Amino acid sequence: MMFFKKRKAAPQGFAAPLAPEVPFYAIGDIHGCDGLLQKLIGQLQEAAHPSAVLVCVGDYIDRGEESAAVLRRLYEMQTGAPEFMTCLMGNHEHMMLRFFEEPKTHGARWLRYGGLQTLASFSITGLPGADAADKEWLDLRSRVADAMGDDLLAWLRKLPSHWQSGNVHVVHAGADPDLPVATQDRSTLLWGHAEFDKKQRSDGQWIVHGHTIVDKTQAKDGRISIDTGAYATGHLTAALVETGKVSFVTT
């Protein structure tokens, strides 16, 4: 059963207060759950903060059954109001784009980690087998590109991996706690870092992230975790980040 709840979490155990330049909503990993995304957006619109912008942390595709619908919805929303919305790249979008670069080399891995559901959402069947030749993988790439369209594919390729407001950074997976966030390798921001959830930052910067499913959203020790496993749990979460506080909205 879908439900709506909103709760506030006071940041704990971290010296620096939250100080974004603008209030913003950050939406966690969507993973092909367009119905949940539509519901959550409706809830945010009903309780809209008058000046909040919207940031999505990535992983729009794979695992869930509605990846095509999610991509089209986000593309239309962002291109229609780019000053109010930013979509970041997740590691699953990165895997898809690697498939486009080298289909045979990277295709099987992408399909294994959720790409099969994404292809099904674009009504693509007849996939290469384990011993398929290069030609079959190249044919699959052509069919996926045709189904997505040039505009959507170009949009995906341009997705940034980092967004910042004041001392709050939004990334997909995490960051090296010993390095400035804005200078880190994209691979770290997309795939995470071994020390991210173990070592507290010392530079007073907060990190909002998805990628790792949490049982309970939280704002603690400079980290705001918002991936509630939409495809597995039926719950998609957004965090409203304001000066000194965080509110969570889960659908």
N, C-alpha and C positions, 0 to 999 in steps of 0.2 A: 504494500500500500504506500502510495506517495504521501509525503507529509511535508509541512513547512515548519521550520523552527529557526529562531534567531537568538543567539546568545552572545554575550560580551566576555572577552577574555582580557584581563589586565596583564600586560607584559611583565614577566617576572624574571629575576635572576640576571638581569643585564643592565649595565650602568646607563647606557645611552637611551634617552627617550625616543620614541618614534617621532620623526619630524619630516613628513613628506611635504613638498612644496604645494601639492594639491591633493585633496582626498581622492582615492581611487578604489574601484572594485577590481579584485584579481580573481579570475575564474580558474579552477583547477582542471586537471586532465579530463577531457571529454570522451575520448576514445569511442567515437562512433555512436554516441547516445544523443541523437538529435532531439528526441522527445524530451529528455531531461534538460537539454540546453534551452529549448523553447520555453519550458516551464520556469526555469531559473531566470531567464531574461525577463519574462513577464513579472515575476516577483520583484526583481530589481527595479523595474520600471514603476511598479506600484509604490514601492518604498524608496523611490529614487532620492539620493542625495542631490541637492540642486546643482552642485558643481563637480560631482565625481566623474572621472573618466573611467574607461574600462580597459583592462589588460588581461589577455588570456595567456596562460603559461605554456601552451603547446600540448602535443599529443592529442590532436583532433581526430586522428584516424586509427584504424586497426582495432582488433578485439571486439568492439561493438558492431552492430549490423547496419548502422546508418552513416557511415563515414562520408559518403558522397553528399548526403544532405547537410551534414555538419560543415563540410568545406564550403559548400555553396552559400549556406546561411552566413558564415563568418566572412566570406569574401564580399558578399553584398553589404553586410553591415559596415565593415571597415572601409571599403571603397566609397560607401555613401557618406561616411562621416569620419574621415581619417584623423581629424583633430580631436576626436573624442574616444577613439578606440585604437589599441595596438594589439596585434596578434604576434606572439613570439613563436619561434621554432622549437619543437620538441624532438627527442631522439627518434620518434617514430616517423616524423616528417623527414628527418635526416636519412633514415634507412630507405624510405621511398625514393628520395632524390639520388641516393647512391645507386639504387636499382636503375634509375634513368641514365646514370653515367656509365655503368658497366653492368648490363642486365644479367649476364651469366654469372659473373663473379659475386654479385651482391643480391641477386634475386631470391635465391633459395632461403637465405637468412631472413630477409624481409617477410616472405610468405610464412615462414615458420613462426614468426613473432607477431602475427596478426594481419599480415598483408592479404591473406586469403579472404578475410571478411571484407577488407576494403575493396578488393577486386569484385567480389560478389555484389557489393553495393553499387558498383558501376555496371552491373550486368555482364561481367566478363567471365567467360568460362573457357574450357579447353586449355589448361595450363601445361607448361613443359614438365616432363618427367625428370627423374633424378639424373638420367644419362642424356638429356636433351642436348642437341647441338646448338651452337651459337645462333643459328638462323631462327630457331624456335623462340629463344629468349628475345631476340631483336624484334620478332613479330609481336610478342607479348608487349614489349615496350611501346611499339607503334599503336597497338590497340588501346593501351591504357592512356597514352597521350591523346588519342582521338576522343576517347570517352570523357576525359577531363576538360579538354579545350585549352587553347593557348593562353588565354587570360588567367585561368585558375592556376595553371602550372607556373606561369611567370610570377604570379603572386606568391606562391609557395617558395619559390627559389629566393625571393627577396626578404623573407621573414627574418627579422633580427633575432638575436639570442639574448638580448639584455635590454631592460628598460629601467630608468631611474627617476625618482622624484625625491629630492632632498637626500636624507640618509637611508632611504629605502630602495632596494634593488629588487626587481622581479626577474627571475631566470627560470629555466625549466627544472633542472635537477639539483643544483647546488653550486658551491664555489669553494675554492681553496681558501681556508680561513687565514692564511698567512700572506695573501696577495691582494692588492686592490681589485675589486670586482671588475671594473671596466677594462682592465688590462689582461684579463685571463683568456686562455685559449677557449675557442668556441666548444671544443670537445668536452672540456670540463663543465661548462655551463649546461651542455646538453645531456651528459651522461653521469655527472656527479664527481665527487672527490672523496677519497677514503676517510679524510679527517673532518668532513663537513659537519656531520652530526655528533662528532666526538670532542671537537675543540672549539671553544668560543672565540669569536673574533675580538680583536683588541682595538679596532679602529672606529668603533661606534656605529658601524653600518649594519642595517637589518637586511635579511634576505627572505623574500617571499618565494616559495618554490612548490612544485608538484613532484611528479616522477615516482616518489615512494609513497605507497598507500599507507595512510595512518588510520587507526581506529577512531581517533578523536582529533579534530583540528585544534591547533594550539599556537600561541605566540609566546615563545620562551627562548631565552639565551640568544637573542638576535636572529632567530629563525621563525618564520611563519609558514606552517605546513598545511597545505590545502588540498592534497589529493586524497579524496575519500573513495576512490575505486569505483567510479560511476558504472562501468560495464559489469562489475561483479556484485556491487552492493545495491545499485539503484539509487545512489545518493550522489549528487553533484553539488559542489560547494563553491561559494564565492566569499572572499574576505573584503570587508570595507575597511580600508586603512586610512586613519585620520591622525591628526596630531595627538600623540599620547595614548591612542586606543585602537583596538581592532574589534570589529563585529563580524560574526560568521553567519552566513545564510546558506542553509542546506535544503535541497529539494528532494 
